[in-house]
Amino acid sequence: MGRLLSQNDYFSLEEQLKALGDDELLDFWEETQFLGKFLGPESIEPMDYSPEYERLILQELQYRSSRRTARA
């Protein structure tokens, strides 16, 4: 269950991604891809955040994968 954060609570995107499970992380990646394609280049606001989100998500997935490999 979620909780309401006060205005003083701030978690970076990297911290939020680390808190997600693998399936949630992949769902988040899929949603950012969908939004980027849905809004596309003709939108008023450019989708500058989409490549950054993708980079951070892929970085977290690579980290998790290397941790799993090191344990085996």
C-alpha positions in Angstrom: 0.0 0.0 0.0 1.3 3.4 -0.8 1.8 6.3 1.6 1.4 10.0 1.2 4.7 11.8 1.1 5.1 15.2 2.7 6.5 18.0 0.5 9.8 17.6 2.3 10.2 14.0 1.2 12.1 13.7 -2.0 13.3 10.5 -3.7 15.4 10.7 -6.8 14.3 8.6 -9.8 17.2 6.3 -9.2 16.1 5.6 -5.7 12.5 5.0 -6.8 13.7 2.6 -9.5 15.7 0.6 -7.0 12.6 0.2 -4.9 10.6 -1.4 -7.7 10.4 -5.1 -8.3 11.5 -6.5 -11.6 8.0 -6.7 -13.1 7.2 -3.1 -11.9 10.4 -1.8 -13.4 9.6 -3.4 -16.8 6.0 -2.0 -16.6 7.4 1.4 -15.9 9.8 1.1 -18.9 6.9 0.0 -21.1 4.7 3.0 -20.0 7.5 5.5 -20.7 7.9 4.0 -24.2 4.2 4.1 -24.8 3.9 7.8 -23.7 6.9 8.7 -25.8 5.3 7.2 -28.9 1.8 8.4 -28.0 2.9 12.0 -27.6 5.5 11.8 -30.3 7.4 14.7 -32.0 4.2 16.6 -32.8 3.4 17.2 -29.1 3.7 20.6 -27.6 6.1 19.4 -24.9 9.2 17.6 -26.1 9.7 14.1 -24.6 13.2 14.9 -23.4 12.8 12.8 -20.2 12.0 9.5 -22.1 15.7 8.7 -23.1 16.8 9.5 -19.6 14.2 7.3 -18.0 15.2 4.5 -20.4 18.9 4.9 -19.6 18.2 4.8 -15.8 15.9 1.8 -16.2 18.4 -0.2 -18.3 21.2 0.7 -15.9 19.1 -0.7 -13.0 18.3 -3.8 -14.9 21.9 -4.4 -15.8 22.9 -3.9 -12.2 20.3 -6.5 -11.1 21.4 -8.9 -13.8 25.1 -8.7 -12.8 24.2 -9.2 -9.1 22.3 -12.4 -10.1 25.2 -13.6 -12.2 27.6 -13.0 -9.4 25.5 -15.1 -6.9 25.4 -18.1 -9.3 
